[in-house]
């Protein structure tokens, strides 16, 4: 458990949960206005470059995680 990468990933997950939880439970905003998914939807709608970058990332992920290893 002393691996610095494991600690970094755990801190990242914890911070994500805290930030998203606050955004979801915050009463002083429009519903879903500050969550990650809402921000990504806004960026995709506004930026063609971001849209293609996100598409490229999603196309690359199965190869990165070797999910297509026996298929291709």
PDB file of N, CA, C and O in Angstrom, chain B, residues numbered from 101:
ATOM      1  N   UNK B 101       0.820  -1.198   0.000  1.00  0.00           N
ATOM      2  CA  UNK B 101       0.000   0.000   0.000  1.00  0.00           C
ATOM      3  C   UNK B 101       0.858   1.253   0.000  1.00  0.00           C
ATOM      4  O   UNK B 101       0.322   2.355  -0.125  1.00  0.00           O
ATOM      5  N   UNK B 102       2.141   1.126   0.133  1.00  0.00           N
ATOM      6  CA  UNK B 102       3.007   2.289   0.158  1.00  0.00           C
ATOM      7  C   UNK B 102       3.458   2.715  -1.230  1.00  0.00           C
ATOM      8  O   UNK B 102       4.260   3.639  -1.363  1.00  0.00           O
ATOM      9  N   UNK B 103       2.961   2.063  -2.249  1.00  0.00           N
ATOM     10  CA  UNK B 103       3.287   2.447  -3.617  1.00  0.00           C
ATOM     11  C   UNK B 103       2.732   3.844  -3.885  1.00  0.00           C
ATOM     12  O   UNK B 103       1.537   4.070  -3.694  1.00  0.00           O
ATOM     13  N   UNK B 104       3.567   4.786  -4.323  1.00  0.00           N
ATOM     14  CA  UNK B 104       3.089   6.152  -4.513  1.00  0.00           C
ATOM     15  C   UNK B 104       1.973   6.267  -5.553  1.00  0.00           C
ATOM     16  O   UNK B 104       1.105   7.132  -5.430  1.00  0.00           O
ATOM     17  N   UNK B 105       1.983   5.422  -6.558  1.00  0.00           N
ATOM     18  CA  UNK B 105       0.921   5.471  -7.560  1.00  0.00           C
ATOM     19  C   UNK B 105      -0.422   5.024  -6.985  1.00  0.00           C
ATOM     20  O   UNK B 105      -1.463   5.595  -7.310  1.00  0.00           O
ATOM     21  N   UNK B 106      -0.394   4.010  -6.136  1.00  0.00           N
ATOM     22  CA  UNK B 106      -1.620   3.564  -5.489  1.00  0.00           C
ATOM     23  C   UNK B 106      -2.187   4.664  -4.603  1.00  0.00           C
ATOM     24  O   UNK B 106      -3.391   4.920  -4.610  1.00  0.00           O
ATOM     25  N   UNK B 107      -1.322   5.304  -3.848  1.00  0.00           N
ATOM     26  CA  UNK B 107      -1.761   6.411  -2.991  1.00  0.00           C
ATOM     27  C   UNK B 107      -2.322   7.544  -3.839  1.00  0.00           C
ATOM     28  O   UNK B 107      -3.357   8.117  -3.499  1.00  0.00           O
ATOM     29  N   UNK B 108      -1.653   7.871  -4.933  1.00  0.00           N
ATOM     30  CA  UNK B 108      -2.124   8.949  -5.808  1.00  0.00           C
ATOM     31  C   UNK B 108      -3.494   8.620  -6.402  1.00  0.00           C
ATOM     32  O   UNK B 108      -4.368   9.485  -6.455  1.00  0.00           O
ATOM     33  N   UNK B 109      -3.687   7.382  -6.848  1.00  0.00           N
ATOM     34  CA  UNK B 109      -4.985   6.994  -7.393  1.00  0.00           C
ATOM     35  C   UNK B 109      -6.074   7.036  -6.333  1.00  0.00           C
ATOM     36  O   UNK B 109      -7.189   7.483  -6.604  1.00  0.00           O
ATOM     37  N   UNK B 110      -5.762   6.577  -5.137  1.00  0.00           N
ATOM     38  CA  UNK B 110      -6.755   6.629  -4.056  1.00  0.00           C
ATOM     39  C   UNK B 110      -7.118   8.070  -3.702  1.00  0.00           C
ATOM     40  O   UNK B 110      -8.286   8.375  -3.460  1.00  0.00           O
ATOM     41  N   UNK B 111      -6.129   8.951  -3.671  1.00  0.00           N
ATOM     42  CA  UNK B 111      -6.416  10.368  -3.415  1.00  0.00           C
ATOM     43  C   UNK B 111      -7.252  10.975  -4.537  1.00  0.00           C
ATOM     44  O   UNK B 111      -8.145  11.783  -4.282  1.00  0.00           O
ATOM     45  N   UNK B 112      -6.963  10.588  -5.778  1.00  0.00           N
ATOM     46  CA  UNK B 112      -7.735  11.095  -6.910  1.00  0.00           C
ATOM     47  C   UNK B 112      -9.196  10.642  -6.811  1.00  0.00           C
ATOM     48  O   UNK B 112     -10.112  11.442  -7.003  1.00  0.00           O
ATOM     49  N   UNK B 113      -9.406   9.366  -6.514  1.00  0.00           N
ATOM     50  CA  UNK B 113     -10.773   8.842  -6.390  1.00  0.00           C
ATOM     51  C   UNK B 113     -11.502   9.524  -5.239  1.00  0.00           C
ATOM     52  O   UNK B 113     -12.669   9.892  -5.375  1.00  0.00           O
ATOM     53  N   UNK B 114     -10.832   9.693  -4.121  1.00  0.00           N
ATOM     54  CA  UNK B 114     -11.447  10.365  -2.977  1.00  0.00           C
ATOM     55  C   UNK B 114     -11.815  11.806  -3.306  1.00  0.00           C
ATOM     56  O   UNK B 114     -12.907  12.261  -2.966  1.00  0.00           O
ATOM     57  N   UNK B 115     -10.913  12.527  -3.963  1.00  0.00           N
ATOM     58  CA  UNK B 115     -11.224  13.911  -4.318  1.00  0.00           C
ATOM     59  C   UNK B 115     -12.363  13.973  -5.326  1.00  0.00           C
ATOM     60  O   UNK B 115     -13.206  14.866  -5.247  1.00  0.00           O
ATOM     61  N   UNK B 116     -12.401  13.039  -6.269  1.00  0.00           N
ATOM     62  CA  UNK B 116     -13.491  13.005  -7.238  1.00  0.00           C
ATOM     63  C   UNK B 116     -14.831  12.797  -6.534  1.00  0.00           C
ATOM     64  O   UNK B 116     -15.807  13.487  -6.829  1.00  0.00           O
ATOM     65  N   UNK B 117     -14.873  11.845  -5.607  1.00  0.00           N
ATOM     66  CA  UNK B 117     -16.111  11.562  -4.875  1.00  0.00           C
ATOM     67  C   UNK B 117     -16.542  12.779  -4.058  1.00  0.00           C
ATOM     68  O   UNK B 117     -17.727  13.111  -4.020  1.00  0.00           O
ATOM     69  N   UNK B 118     -15.593  13.442  -3.407  1.00  0.00           N
ATOM     70  CA  UNK B 118     -15.930  14.618  -2.613  1.00  0.00           C
ATOM     71  C   UNK B 118     -16.444  15.769  -3.481  1.00  0.00           C
ATOM     72  O   UNK B 118     -17.440  16.405  -3.137  1.00  0.00           O
ATOM     73  N   UNK B 119     -15.778  16.037  -4.590  1.00  0.00           N
ATOM     74  CA  UNK B 119     -16.185  17.145  -5.471  1.00  0.00           C
ATOM     75  C   UNK B 119     -17.537  16.851  -6.110  1.00  0.00           C
ATOM     76  O   UNK B 119     -18.418  17.711  -6.117  1.00  0.00           O
ATOM     77  N   UNK B 120     -17.707  15.659  -6.641  1.00  0.00           N
ATOM     78  CA  UNK B 120     -18.986  15.309  -7.270  1.00  0.00           C
ATOM     79  C   UNK B 120     -20.105  15.245  -6.244  1.00  0.00           C
ATOM     80  O   UNK B 120     -21.226  15.672  -6.522  1.00  0.00           O
ATOM     81  N   UNK B 121     -19.816  14.718  -5.066  1.00  0.00           N
ATOM     82  CA  UNK B 121     -20.827  14.659  -4.016  1.00  0.00           C
ATOM     83  C   UNK B 121     -21.299  16.039  -3.608  1.00  0.00           C
ATOM     84  O   UNK B 121     -22.497  16.263  -3.437  1.00  0.00           O
ATOM     85  N   UNK B 122     -20.362  16.971  -3.451  1.00  0.00           N
ATOM     86  CA  UNK B 122     -20.734  18.350  -3.120  1.00  0.00           C
ATOM     87  C   UNK B 122     -21.551  18.960  -4.245  1.00  0.00           C
ATOM     88  O   UNK B 122     -22.534  19.655  -3.984  1.00  0.00           O
ATOM     89  N   UNK B 123     -21.168  18.717  -5.485  1.00  0.00           N
ATOM     90  CA  UNK B 123     -21.905  19.284  -6.616  1.00  0.00           C
ATOM     91  C   UNK B 123     -23.318  18.720  -6.696  1.00  0.00           C
ATOM     92  O   UNK B 123     -24.257  19.443  -7.029  1.00  0.00           O
ATOM     93  N   UNK B 124     -23.474  17.448  -6.398  1.00  0.00           N
ATOM     94  CA  UNK B 124     -24.793  16.827  -6.460  1.00  0.00           C
ATOM     95  C   UNK B 124     -25.680  17.298  -5.311  1.00  0.00           C
ATOM     96  O   UNK B 124     -26.871  17.542  -5.504  1.00  0.00           O
ATOM     97  N   UNK B 125     -25.103  17.427  -4.119  1.00  0.00           N
ATOM     98  CA  UNK B 125     -25.893  17.755  -2.939  1.00  0.00           C
ATOM     99  C   UNK B 125     -26.050  19.254  -2.681  1.00  0.00           C
ATOM    100  O   UNK B 125     -26.812  19.645  -1.797  1.00  0.00           O
ATOM    101  N   UNK B 126     -25.349  20.094  -3.434  1.00  0.00           N
ATOM    102  CA  UNK B 126     -25.409  21.541  -3.218  1.00  0.00           C
ATOM    103  C   UNK B 126     -26.786  22.078  -3.589  1.00  0.00           C
ATOM    104  O   UNK B 126     -27.269  21.845  -4.698  1.00  0.00           O
ATOM    105  N   UNK B 127     -27.418  22.796  -2.664  1.00  0.00           N
ATOM    106  CA  UNK B 127     -28.761  23.323  -2.898  1.00  0.00           C
ATOM    107  C   UNK B 127     -28.755  24.700  -3.567  1.00  0.00           C
ATOM    108  O   UNK B 127     -29.807  25.162  -4.008  1.00  0.00           O
ATOM    109  N   UNK B 128     -27.613  25.359  -3.652  1.00  0.00           N
ATOM    110  CA  UNK B 128     -27.542  26.722  -4.172  1.00  0.00           C
ATOM    111  C   UNK B 128     -27.224  26.772  -5.664  1.00  0.00           C
ATOM    112  O   UNK B 128     -26.604  27.731  -6.124  1.00  0.00           O
ATOM    113  N   UNK B 129     -27.621  25.795  -6.404  1.00  0.00           N
ATOM    114  CA  UNK B 129     -27.331  25.772  -7.842  1.00  0.00           C
ATOM    115  C   UNK B 129     -28.473  25.094  -8.585  1.00  0.00           C
ATOM    116  O   UNK B 129     -29.375  24.512  -7.982  1.00  0.00           O
ATOM    117  N   UNK B 130     -28.411  25.183  -9.892  1.00  0.00           N
ATOM    118  CA  UNK B 130     -29.357  24.439 -10.711  1.00  0.00           C
ATOM    119  C   UNK B 130     -29.008  22.961 -10.622  1.00  0.00           C
ATOM    120  O   UNK B 130     -27.837  22.624 -10.452  1.00  0.00           O
ATOM    121  N   UNK B 131     -29.985  22.071 -10.730  1.00  0.00           N
ATOM    122  CA  UNK B 131     -29.700  20.632 -10.622  1.00  0.00           C
ATOM    123  C   UNK B 131     -28.683  20.159 -11.663  1.00  0.00           C
ATOM    124  O   UNK B 131     -28.859  20.386 -12.860  1.00  0.00           O
ATOM    125  N   UNK B 132     -27.636  19.512 -11.207  1.00  0.00           N
ATOM    126  CA  UNK B 132     -26.642  18.944 -12.107  1.00  0.00           C
ATOM    127  C   UNK B 132     -25.794  19.957 -12.826  1.00  0.00           C
ATOM    128  O   UNK B 132     -25.159  19.624 -13.826  1.00  0.00           O
ATOM    129  N   UNK B 133     -25.761  21.184 -12.351  1.00  0.00           N
ATOM    130  CA  UNK B 133     -25.083  22.235 -13.096  1.00  0.00           C
ATOM    131  C   UNK B 133     -23.575  22.223 -12.932  1.00  0.00           C
ATOM    132  O   UNK B 133     -22.879  22.814 -13.757  1.00  0.00           O
ATOM    133  N   UNK B 134     -23.041  21.583 -11.914  1.00  0.00           N
ATOM    134  CA  UNK B 134     -21.604  21.629 -11.682  1.00  0.00           C
ATOM    135  C   UNK B 134     -20.962  20.253 -11.642  1.00  0.00           C
ATOM    136  O   UNK B 134     -19.810  20.128 -11.224  1.00  0.00           O
ATOM    137  N   UNK B 135     -21.658  19.242 -12.055  1.00  0.00           N
ATOM    138  CA  UNK B 135     -21.069  17.906 -12.041  1.00  0.00           C
ATOM    139  C   UNK B 135     -20.153  17.726 -13.241  1.00  0.00           C
ATOM    140  O   UNK B 135     -20.214  18.499 -14.197  1.00  0.00           O
ATOM    141  N   UNK B 136     -19.311  16.714 -13.190  1.00  0.00           N
ATOM    142  CA  UNK B 136     -18.377  16.447 -14.278  1.00  0.00           C
ATOM    143  C   UNK B 136     -19.118  16.142 -15.573  1.00  0.00           C
ATOM    144  O   UNK B 136     -18.732  16.632 -16.635  1.00  0.00           O
ATOM    145  N   UNK B 137     -20.171  15.345 -15.501  1.00  0.00           N
ATOM    146  CA  UNK B 137     -20.889  14.986 -16.730  1.00  0.00           C
ATOM    147  C   UNK B 137     -21.517  16.215 -17.379  1.00  0.00           C
ATOM    148  O   UNK B 137     -21.547  16.311 -18.606  1.00  0.00           O
ATOM    149  N   UNK B 138     -22.015  17.150 -16.585  1.00  0.00           N
ATOM    150  CA  UNK B 138     -22.593  18.366 -17.156  1.00  0.00           C
ATOM    151  C   UNK B 138     -21.511  19.216 -17.819  1.00  0.00           C
ATOM    152  O   UNK B 138     -21.730  19.771 -18.896  1.00  0.00           O
ATOM    153  N   UNK B 139     -20.356  19.318 -17.186  1.00  0.00           N
ATOM    154  CA  UNK B 139     -19.258  20.090 -17.757  1.00  0.00           C
ATOM    155  C   UNK B 139     -18.770  19.475 -19.065  1.00  0.00           C
ATOM    156  O   UNK B 139     -18.483  20.195 -20.021  1.00  0.00           O
ATOM    157  N   UNK B 140     -18.676  18.155 -19.110  1.00  0.00           N
ATOM    158  CA  UNK B 140     -18.234  17.478 -20.337  1.00  0.00           C
ATOM    159  C   UNK B 140     -19.260  17.682 -21.445  1.00  0.00           C
ATOM    160  O   UNK B 140     -18.890  17.933 -22.592  1.00  0.00           O
ATOM    161  N   UNK B 141     -20.550  17.575 -21.114  1.00  0.00           N
ATOM    162  CA  UNK B 141     -21.583  17.815 -22.129  1.00  0.00           C
ATOM    163  C   UNK B 141     -21.487  19.216 -22.702  1.00  0.00           C
ATOM    164  O   UNK B 141     -21.636  19.408 -23.909  1.00  0.00           O
ATOM    165  N   UNK B 142     -21.238  20.205 -21.838  1.00  0.00           N
ATOM    166  CA  UNK B 142     -21.089  21.579 -22.318  1.00  0.00           C
ATOM    167  C   UNK B 142     -19.890  21.721 -23.237  1.00  0.00           C
ATOM    168  O   UNK B 142     -19.984  22.378 -24.274  1.00  0.00           O
ATOM    169  N   UNK B 143     -18.745  21.109 -22.872  1.00  0.00           N
ATOM    170  CA  UNK B 143     -17.557  21.189 -23.712  1.00  0.00           C
ATOM    171  C   UNK B 143     -17.770  20.499 -25.058  1.00  0.00           C
ATOM    172  O   UNK B 143     -17.360  21.021 -26.094  1.00  0.00           O
ATOM    173  N   UNK B 144     -18.409  19.332 -25.047  1.00  0.00           N
ATOM    174  CA  UNK B 144     -18.666  18.601 -26.295  1.00  0.00           C
ATOM    175  C   UNK B 144     -19.569  19.411 -27.208  1.00  0.00           C
ATOM    176  O   UNK B 144     -19.369  19.429 -28.422  1.00  0.00           O
ATOM    177  N   UNK B 145     -20.551  20.075 -26.642  1.00  0.00           N
ATOM    178  CA  UNK B 145     -21.475  20.863 -27.452  1.00  0.00           C
ATOM    179  C   UNK B 145     -20.791  22.091 -28.048  1.00  0.00           C
ATOM    180  O   UNK B 145     -21.171  22.538 -29.130  1.00  0.00           O
ATOM    181  N   UNK B 146     -19.801  22.637 -27.369  1.00  0.00           N
ATOM    182  CA  UNK B 146     -19.175  23.883 -27.822  1.00  0.00           C
ATOM    183  C   UNK B 146     -17.948  23.678 -28.691  1.00  0.00           C
ATOM    184  O   UNK B 146     -17.668  24.511 -29.553  1.00  0.00           O
ATOM    185  N   UNK B 147     -17.219  22.611 -28.496  1.00  0.00           N
ATOM    186  CA  UNK B 147     -15.911  22.482 -29.125  1.00  0.00           C
ATOM    187  C   UNK B 147     -15.832  21.224 -29.981  1.00  0.00           C
ATOM    188  O   UNK B 147     -15.943  20.107 -29.477  1.00  0.00           O
ATOM    189  N   UNK B 148     -15.643  21.417 -31.256  1.00  0.00           N
ATOM    190  CA  UNK B 148     -15.488  20.278 -32.164  1.00  0.00           C
ATOM    191  C   UNK B 148     -14.167  19.553 -31.891  1.00  0.00           C
ATOM    192  O   UNK B 148     -14.102  18.327 -31.973  1.00  0.00           O
ATOM    193  N   UNK B 149     -13.117  20.313 -31.568  1.00  0.00           N
ATOM    194  CA  UNK B 149     -11.822  19.702 -31.260  1.00  0.00           C
ATOM    195  C   UNK B 149     -11.929  18.810 -30.024  1.00  0.00           C
ATOM    196  O   UNK B 149     -11.394  17.702 -30.007  1.00  0.00           O
ATOM    197  N   UNK B 150     -12.613  19.288 -29.005  1.00  0.00           N
ATOM    198  CA  UNK B 150     -12.801  18.472 -27.803  1.00  0.00           C
ATOM    199  C   UNK B 150     -13.613  17.230 -28.127  1.00  0.00           C
ATOM    200  O   UNK B 150     -13.324  16.151 -27.610  1.00  0.00           O
ATOM    201  N   UNK B 151     -14.618  17.365 -28.969  1.00  0.00           N
ATOM    202  CA  UNK B 151     -15.460  16.226 -29.343  1.00  0.00           C
ATOM    203  C   UNK B 151     -14.637  15.145 -30.030  1.00  0.00           C
ATOM    204  O   UNK B 151     -14.774  13.964 -29.713  1.00  0.00           O
ATOM    205  N   UNK B 152     -13.778  15.545 -30.973  1.00  0.00           N
ATOM    206  CA  UNK B 152     -12.953  14.559 -31.670  1.00  0.00           C
ATOM    207  C   UNK B 152     -11.863  13.987 -30.759  1.00  0.00           C
ATOM    208  O   UNK B 152     -11.501  12.816 -30.878  1.00  0.00           O
ATOM    209  N   UNK B 153     -11.348  14.811 -29.857  1.00  0.00           N
ATOM    210  CA  UNK B 153     -10.361  14.319 -28.898  1.00  0.00           C
ATOM    211  C   UNK B 153     -10.961  13.273 -27.969  1.00  0.00           C
ATOM    212  O   UNK B 153     -10.332  12.257 -27.672  1.00  0.00           O
ATOM    213  N   UNK B 154     -12.181  13.531 -27.514  1.00  0.00           N
ATOM    214  CA  UNK B 154     -12.877  12.574 -26.653  1.00  0.00           C
ATOM    215  C   UNK B 154     -13.174  11.283 -27.420  1.00  0.00           C
ATOM    216  O   UNK B 154     -13.038  10.191 -26.868  1.00  0.00           O
ATOM    217  N   UNK B 155     -13.568  11.399 -28.662  1.00  0.00           N
ATOM    218  CA  UNK B 155     -13.817  10.226 -29.488  1.00  0.00           C
ATOM    219  C   UNK B 155     -12.532   9.413 -29.677  1.00  0.00           C
ATOM    220  O   UNK B 155     -12.554   8.184 -29.609  1.00  0.00           O
ATOM    221  N   UNK B 156     -11.413  10.106 -29.915  1.00  0.00           N
ATOM    222  CA  UNK B 156     -10.131   9.412 -30.068  1.00  0.00           C
ATOM    223  C   UNK B 156      -9.732   8.702 -28.769  1.00  0.00           C
ATOM    224  O   UNK B 156      -9.226   7.581 -28.804  1.00  0.00           O
ATOM    225  N   UNK B 157      -9.957   9.351 -27.635  1.00  0.00           N
ATOM    226  CA  UNK B 157      -9.647   8.727 -26.344  1.00  0.00           C
ATOM    227  C   UNK B 157     -10.484   7.472 -26.137  1.00  0.00           C
ATOM    228  O   UNK B 157      -9.964   6.444 -25.701  1.00  0.00           O
ATOM    229  N   UNK B 158     -11.767   7.546 -26.443  1.00  0.00           N
ATOM    230  CA  UNK B 158     -12.640   6.389 -26.265  1.00  0.00           C
ATOM    231  C   UNK B 158     -12.274   5.258 -27.223  1.00  0.00           C
ATOM    232  O   UNK B 158     -12.420   4.085 -26.879  1.00  0.00           O
ATOM    233  N   UNK B 159     -11.804   5.599 -28.413  1.00  0.00           N
ATOM    234  CA  UNK B 159     -11.382   4.571 -29.362  1.00  0.00           C
ATOM    235  C   UNK B 159     -10.070   3.917 -28.919  1.00  0.00           C
ATOM    236  O   UNK B 159      -9.839   2.742 -29.203  1.00  0.00           O
ATOM    237  N   UNK B 160      -9.218   4.666 -28.230  1.00  0.00           N
ATOM    238  CA  UNK B 160      -7.919   4.159 -27.796  1.00  0.00           C
ATOM    239  C   UNK B 160      -8.024   3.294 -26.537  1.00  0.00           C
ATOM    240  O   UNK B 160      -7.212   2.387 -26.354  1.00  0.00           O
ATOM    241  N   UNK B 161      -8.990   3.552 -25.678  1.00  0.00           N
ATOM    242  CA  UNK B 161      -9.067   2.853 -24.388  1.00  0.00           C
ATOM    243  C   UNK B 161      -9.117   1.329 -24.483  1.00  0.00           C
ATOM    244  O   UNK B 161      -8.415   0.674 -23.712  1.00  0.00           O
ATOM    245  N   UNK B 162      -9.901   0.721 -25.377  1.00  0.00           N
ATOM    246  CA  UNK B 162      -9.885  -0.756 -25.432  1.00  0.00           C
ATOM    247  C   UNK B 162      -8.510  -1.327 -25.753  1.00  0.00           C
ATOM    248  O   UNK B 162      -8.156  -2.402 -25.269  1.00  0.00           O
ATOM    249  N   UNK B 163      -7.734  -0.617 -26.565  1.00  0.00           N
ATOM    250  CA  UNK B 163      -6.387  -1.088 -26.889  1.00  0.00           C
ATOM    251  C   UNK B 163      -5.460  -0.904 -25.694  1.00  0.00           C
ATOM    252  O   UNK B 163      -4.597  -1.741 -25.433  1.00  0.00           O
ATOM    253  N   UNK B 164      -5.644   0.192 -24.976  1.00  0.00           N
ATOM    254  CA  UNK B 164      -4.820   0.453 -23.798  1.00  0.00           C
ATOM    255  C   UNK B 164      -5.033  -0.619 -22.728  1.00  0.00           C
ATOM    256  O   UNK B 164      -4.075  -1.080 -22.108  1.00  0.00           O
ATOM    257  N   UNK B 165      -6.264  -1.003 -22.519  1.00  0.00           N
ATOM    258  CA  UNK B 165      -6.572  -2.012 -21.507  1.00  0.00           C
ATOM    259  C   UNK B 165      -6.547  -3.429 -22.073  1.00  0.00           C
ATOM    260  O   UNK B 165      -6.918  -4.376 -21.380  1.00  0.00           O
ATOM    261  N   UNK B 166      -6.120  -3.582 -23.306  1.00  0.00           N
ATOM    262  CA  UNK B 166      -5.968  -4.877 -23.974  1.00  0.00           C
ATOM    263  C   UNK B 166      -7.264  -5.675 -23.987  1.00  0.00           C
ATOM    264  O   UNK B 166      -7.250  -6.895 -23.827  1.00  0.00           O
ATOM    265  N   UNK B 167      -8.377  -4.986 -24.176  1.00  0.00           N
ATOM    266  CA  UNK B 167      -9.677  -5.651 -24.196  1.00  0.00           C
ATOM    267  C   UNK B 167      -9.937  -6.390 -25.500  1.00  0.00           C
ATOM    268  O   UNK B 167     -10.774  -7.291 -25.551  1.00  0.00           O
ATOM    269  N   UNK B 168      -9.217  -6.008 -26.562  1.00  0.00           N
ATOM    270  CA  UNK B 168      -9.422  -6.642 -27.868  1.00  0.00           C
ATOM    271  C   UNK B 168      -8.314  -7.633 -28.176  1.00  0.00           C
ATOM    272  O   UNK B 168      -8.099  -7.977 -29.338  1.00  0.00           O
ATOM    273  N   UNK B 169      -7.613  -8.095 -27.160  1.00  0.00           N
ATOM    274  CA  UNK B 169      -6.405  -8.898 -27.346  1.00  0.00           C
ATOM    275  C   UNK B 169      -6.656 -10.191 -28.123  1.00  0.00           C
ATOM    276  O   UNK B 169      -5.824 -10.507 -28.973  1.00  0.00           O
ATOM    277  N   UNK B 170      -7.666 -10.926 -27.926  1.00  0.00           N
ATOM    278  CA  UNK B 170      -7.881 -12.174 -28.659  1.00  0.00           C
ATOM    279  C   UNK B 170      -8.736 -11.992 -29.908  1.00  0.00           C
ATOM    280  O   UNK B 170      -8.896 -12.926 -30.694  1.00  0.00           O
ATOM    281  N   UNK B 171      -9.283 -10.799 -30.093  1.00  0.00           N
ATOM    282  CA  UNK B 171     -10.227 -10.558 -31.193  1.00  0.00           C
ATOM    283  C   UNK B 171      -9.514 -10.077 -32.443  1.00  0.00           C
ATOM    284  O   UNK B 171      -9.825 -10.532 -33.544  1.00  0.00           O
ATOM    285  N   UNK B 172      -8.563  -9.164 -32.294  1.00  0.00           N
ATOM    286  CA  UNK B 172      -7.884  -8.582 -33.467  1.00  0.00           C
ATOM    287  C   UNK B 172      -6.565  -9.244 -33.745  1.00  0.00           C
ATOM    288  O   UNK B 172      -5.875  -8.871 -34.694  1.00  0.00           O
TER     289      UNK B 172
END
